[in-house]
């Protein structure tokens, strides 16, 4: 067994690639006080704010480093999860650019909603949106930095793992993309003051 050193100032993760090659059996939609709303006219600033609120704890950073034009060009079909008062508390972003496929780019709720039973509802909503006419494959990847229940939730929903990879990248808390105090479960290693 060989260990791979991660340079100071970087973070490493194991990425698991998952797919679903047939539409799951129809089941009743789990109840939730939340709802999904299409968000086709989101501004880059609104997108970044929700992206960071949902994913900052898990070191989501890819969209934070894009300039406005690049981000606008890369946002796919976006749905905001909203609470009863209309506040955005989660997101689903689906990519249908590959014919016959739906890639779940981003899926998540703000950390304050974790463990409160909303994930099953969100997964059911996402699969209902993804499995539209002409789609023969829905796929997603998750990594070891995501919420600890993420991989189990995908497997429970019927996804099958088909590949794994290791990635490392500059810690977004040290590069200034995210505040230094997010993701306290992932220690800072390297950078000034460490």
C-alpha positions in Angstrom: 0.0 0.0 0.0 1.4 3.4 -1.0 0.5 6.7 0.5 0.5 9.8 -1.7 1.7 13.0 -0.1 -0.4 16.0 -0.6 1.6 19.2 -0.8 1.2 21.8 2.0 -1.6 24.2 1.1 -3.6 21.6 -0.8 -6.5 19.2 -0.1 -7.0 15.7 -1.4 -10.2 13.8 -2.0 -11.3 10.5 -3.5 -13.9 11.0 -6.2 -16.5 8.3 -6.8 -18.3 8.3 -10.1 -21.9 7.0 -10.1 -24.5 6.2 -12.7 -28.0 5.1 -13.1 -28.8 3.4 -16.5 -32.5 2.9 -16.1 -35.3 5.0 -14.7 -36.1 4.0 -11.1 -39.5 2.6 -10.2 -42.1 5.3 -9.5 -42.7 5.9 -5.8 -44.7 8.4 -3.9 -42.8 11.7 -3.5 -41.6 12.1 0.1 -43.2 15.0 1.9 -41.3 18.3 2.5 -42.1 21.9 3.3 -39.5 22.8 0.7 -40.1 23.3 -3.0 -38.1 23.6 -6.2 -38.3 26.6 -8.5 -36.5 26.9 -11.8 -34.0 29.7 -11.7 -33.1 30.5 -15.3 -32.3 34.2 -14.7 -29.9 33.8 -11.8 -27.2 36.4 -11.7 -23.5 35.4 -11.1 -23.6 37.1 -7.7 -26.8 35.2 -6.7 -25.4 31.9 -7.9 -22.1 32.3 -6.1 -23.9 33.2 -2.8 -26.1 30.1 -2.9 -23.3 27.9 -4.2 -21.1 29.0 -1.2 -23.9 28.7 1.3 -24.7 25.1 0.1 -21.2 23.9 -0.6 -18.7 26.0 1.4 -18.7 23.5 4.3 -17.7 20.8 1.7 -15.1 23.0 0.0 -17.1 23.5 -3.2 -15.0 26.1 -5.0 -15.0 25.5 -8.7 -17.7 28.0 -9.6 -16.3 30.6 -7.2 -13.1 31.0 -9.1 -14.9 31.8 -12.4 -15.4 35.3 -13.7 -19.0 36.4 -14.4 -18.9 35.6 -18.1 -17.4 32.2 -17.6 -19.8 31.4 -14.8 -22.8 32.5 -16.8 -21.7 30.4 -19.7 -21.3 27.3 -17.5 -24.5 27.4 -15.5 -26.7 24.6 -16.8 -30.4 24.0 -15.8 -30.6 25.4 -12.3 -33.3 24.9 -9.8 -33.3 26.6 -6.4 -34.7 24.8 -3.3 -36.7 27.4 -1.4 -38.2 27.3 2.0 -41.7 28.4 3.0 -40.6 32.1 3.1 -39.1 31.9 -0.4 -35.5 31.9 0.7 -33.0 29.8 -1.3 -31.8 26.9 0.9 -30.4 24.5 -1.7 -29.7 23.9 -5.4 -30.0 21.3 -8.1 -28.0 21.9 -11.3 -28.5 19.5 -14.2 -26.5 19.3 -17.4 -28.3 17.8 -20.5 -25.6 18.8 -23.0 -24.6 15.2 -23.7 -27.4 13.6 -25.8 -29.4 11.1 -23.8 -27.6 11.9 -20.6 -28.3 13.9 -17.4 -25.2 14.9 -15.4 -26.1 16.1 -11.9 -23.5 18.9 -11.6 -24.5 20.1 -8.1 -27.1 18.9 -5.6 -27.3 20.1 -2.0 -28.9 21.9 0.8 -27.5 24.4 3.2 -25.8 22.6 6.1 -28.5 23.8 8.6 -31.0 21.4 6.9 -28.7 18.4 7.0 -30.1 15.4 8.9 -33.7 16.7 8.9 -35.1 14.3 6.3 -35.1 16.7 3.3 -32.4 14.8 1.4 -34.8 12.0 0.3 -37.2 14.5 -1.0 -34.5 16.4 -2.9 -33.1 13.2 -4.4 -36.6 12.2 -5.6 -37.1 15.7 -7.1 -33.8 15.6 -8.8 -34.4 12.1 -10.3 -37.8 13.2 -11.5 -36.2 16.2 -13.3 -33.3 14.2 -14.6 -35.2 11.2 -16.1 -37.0 13.2 -18.8 -37.9 12.0 -22.2 -34.9 10.8 -24.2 -32.6 10.4 -21.1 -31.0 6.9 -20.9 -28.4 7.6 -18.2 -28.2 9.9 -15.2 -24.8 10.3 -13.6 -23.0 12.2 -10.8 -19.8 12.2 -8.9 -19.2 12.8 -5.3 -16.1 13.0 -3.2 -14.8 12.2 0.2 -15.0 15.9 1.2 -18.8 16.0 0.6 -21.4 15.5 3.3 -20.7 12.0 4.9 -24.2 10.8 3.9 -23.9 11.9 0.2 -22.4 8.7 -1.2 -24.8 6.5 0.8 -27.7 8.6 -0.4 -26.8 8.1 -4.1 -26.3 4.3 -3.6 -29.6 4.1 -1.7 -31.4 6.0 -4.6 -30.2 3.3 -7.1 -26.9 4.8 -8.4 -24.1 2.3 -9.1 -20.4 3.3 -8.5 -18.3 2.6 -11.6 -15.0 4.5 -11.1 -12.9 6.2 -8.5 -10.2 8.8 -8.8 -8.0 10.9 -6.5 -7.8 14.6 -6.9 -5.8 17.3 -5.1 -6.2 21.0 -5.4 -5.1 24.2 -3.6 -7.2 24.6 -0.5 -9.8 27.3 -1.4 -9.6 28.7 2.2 -5.9 29.4 1.7 -6.4 30.9 -1.8 -9.1 33.3 -0.5 -12.0 31.7 -2.4 -13.7 30.6 0.8 -13.4 31.9 4.4 -10.7 30.2 6.5 -13.3 29.1 9.1 -15.5 27.0 6.8 -15.2 23.2 6.7 -13.8 22.9 10.2 -13.9 19.1 9.8 -11.0 19.5 7.2 -7.9 20.8 8.9 -5.9 23.5 7.3 -2.4 22.3 6.4 0.1 24.8 5.1 -0.2 28.5 4.3 0.5 31.5 6.5 0.2 30.9 10.2 0.4 27.1 10.1 
